[in-house]
């Protein structure tokens, strides 16, 4: 039976009173680390102090999963960044210690952050931490995905200056990792709990991802607000979904049952406000322009734009999601205009289709 150890601090009054005329007894010295622990307990009343009772073997196995040794470069970098941030902003030192530095591995730090973001009056942080801990510490696929997603955010989002920022502050990352836990629960047959978690993710982050959806690794969910991903949607590896004034939607087209949502090939770049509807296939390395409405299959490595979306060119990059070059250059626009003029001329001459 798994137990979670929560540290609480109770102050006992009256024990330190000294009678008049009696010599005051020397107080026992408290170490600096213990003083910090007490200080943190006052700041975070519902707080498992890094869960002292944990399986060291699980932590070592997580590192060996990717790096073949007991080291975990991304986790090491996260801790180093947190220490640096604490020095720059001492007022955040307790927050950074509680969220990162008190934990044994990235999974436990992530579970703590998500639990405290998603908790409410009926779903407590300690309950959520137990749920996240059970999934994150044992699912090697998710352990790998967490790190690849974090790398994607740091590499592709110019506003994400460190791994630490993605872990602590970016709700696109938070909603994606929360989905991964909900998806694991769904596949384990715990569908009611998965749906309850999905509901909280939607409320807190403004992102609605059905727990049955299939999402690959190395995903960038930029900002996230308003993104909708349906039950039978499939997203390949290394996909980037942008979001600005409008949301990205991967949805159905009506009341159909069964497989009814889009399939996004790996390396695709989905622009802000794009809507992709129905059981259609977006080819690998395709680029969907912002605010486009896609209703038909899109060939691999093609660029589509418009309502409804039409192919206007082809992408040179293998994975445009990695280069994030989703702006049409002047030369490209001229080329598209020339091709359109040629097609119209051919149609008038009867030589085109």
Secondary structure, DSSP 8 states (H G I E B T S, - for coil): ------------SSTT---TTS---------HHHHHHHHHHHH-SS--SS-SS--HHHHHHHHHHHHSSS--HHHHHHHHHHHHHHHH-GGGHHHHIIIIITSSSHHHHHHHHHHHHH--SSS-HHHHHHHHHHHHTT-HHHHHHHHHHHHHHHHH-TT--SHHHHHHH-HHHHHHHHHHHHHHHHHTT-HHHHHHHHHHHHHHHS-EE-TT-EE-SS-EE-S-TT-EE-TT-EE-TT-EE--SSS--EEE-SSS--SS-S-EE-TT-EE-TT-EEESS-EE-TT-EE-TT-EE-S-B-TTEEEETBTTEEEEE--SS-HHHH---S--HHHHHHHHHHHHHHHHHHHHT---
